[in-house]
């Protein structure tokens, strides 16, 4: 993970675009979902760190598009298309959506991880973007890093080591 | 903000007293800070999103619901717990974790957050009670963000009442236990109203 390339960081409820020569990373995904949409040929990728499934859950006006699955993916698509990616080459990888705490009562709030994952998948489908790989669910945190050159998503956990999808 | 700080002070004072009794060891409580932070800043307060921490999470239930965390490093958790169960054979670095150690950690979380909450309830005359705590030993960003779910539906910022606890022997060290009190949207108003404070902040 410590290659001599620039790392573009994506915070919570945040998004960014990465081009060849840099990698893009978001740290400490729990119930949140990290989604990467990329064009392997053009070596451009976008990443969003999504907290909530649906902007219609919002009780205020929506300032931060990256927070919700639907608005984040819409916005990510918009920004990627401005980078002149070819729409039909776009693919997606996702990670996260864990359930960090175990409770006996499974209210909607407690199930937020799986709901985020479902919402992200639904939005990707609506945009016609194939989901190539996923590492979702479970009960562990994840830090993810995507390299637009290799198209690989590296996933780090504290107890299960590092994997690539 | 000053009111929140006073609440934090009282709560932490009670928590420190009960912890001292439990450990039979003097526990210091530091003057809390009350800060308005964005979500990424909150993870920094917890040690950095990727840092492996022991997080005790519970929900505040009743008149002013919210989430509460007690976060400490695996090393600090080991010290606290080995004092509790009088065993040096405790670790939180790698699973599997000892069952007794985990249940001691639950108890620690119970006592601390319970005394914190009951003093808050006394102070505000609100009905507040804690849920059963849950523990996760993982990246602090992954655990703390869970407590932001309610809040994130209306805001991109959180008011964090942050309190540090440390034992005498560890005072020189930077690693301490941190409390995070995250009232749900709407709960601030209730707390303020019960205290007769105007909410124009």
Interface residues (C-beta under 8 A of the other chain):
Chain A: X11 X12 X13 X14 X27 X28 X29 X30 X31 X32 X51 X52 X57 X58 X59 X60 X63 X64 X67 X98 X100 X101 X102 X103 X104 X109 X112 X139 X140 X141 X142 X143 X156 X158 X159
Chain B: X39 X40 X43 X48 X49 X50 X52 X57 X94 X95 X131 X132 X134 X135 X136 X137 X138 X139 X140 X141 X142 X143 X145 X146 X148 X149 X150 X152 X153 X154 X155 X156 X185
